[in-house]
Amino acid sequence: MREMTVGNDAEFSAERFETRYRADLGNDLGNLVSRLLHMTAAYEEGIVPTVDLDEEPEKKIKELWSSTKDSVLDCFSSYQFSQGLDKAFVFIRGINKYADERTPWKLAKSEELEDREALRTCLGTMIESLRLANTLLAPVMPSVHEKINDRLGLSPSVSWNDDLFWDHRLAETKLGDKIILFPREV
């Protein structure tokens, strides 16, 4: 879908498929899911922590979500699926950038109260961001959406009216085990 425009001819090539599979799906989405489930298991016993901070990094990711949601919905409603997916993956890369900025792997090594609070906020924010990004993917990647939601303890999304709101609904939820969504060998 990312390589095609509805109403126009599309060209398929194994090379372009492999590039999208490895870069967008494997590196951006797959690694995000895998490392987030792993970090939550390692640092919070697999339980989604509550978010107590609302600092600049959290404000930036929420602003990115707000603009992404509206843009993707506009694209999808006008059958511009490739553009909508492009915008959805900008948000997914934004979640990875948020992790790089907050560095939960470093925060987890600290015993300082403020670092522990920042770690819990980081993980909770990343999980909420992933839940929302995954909801946008439901119409074009239903089986992947279902696998991610299963790990998040959620049923597949059936209504954007209910599921596209930033609300930390997964706080205190036990997550499933780490999963490799997009194996390297296709």
Buried (B, 14 or more C-beta within 10 A) or exposed (E): BBBEEEEEEEEEEEEEEEEBBBEBBBBBBBBBBBBBBEBBBEBBEBBBBEBEBEEEBBEBBBEBBEEBBEBBBEBBEEEBBBBBBBBBBBBBBBBBBBBEEBBBBEBBEEEEEEBBBBBBBBBBBBBBBBBBBBBBBBBBBEEBBBBBBEBBEBEBBEEBEEBBEBEBBBBEEEBBEBBEBBEEEE
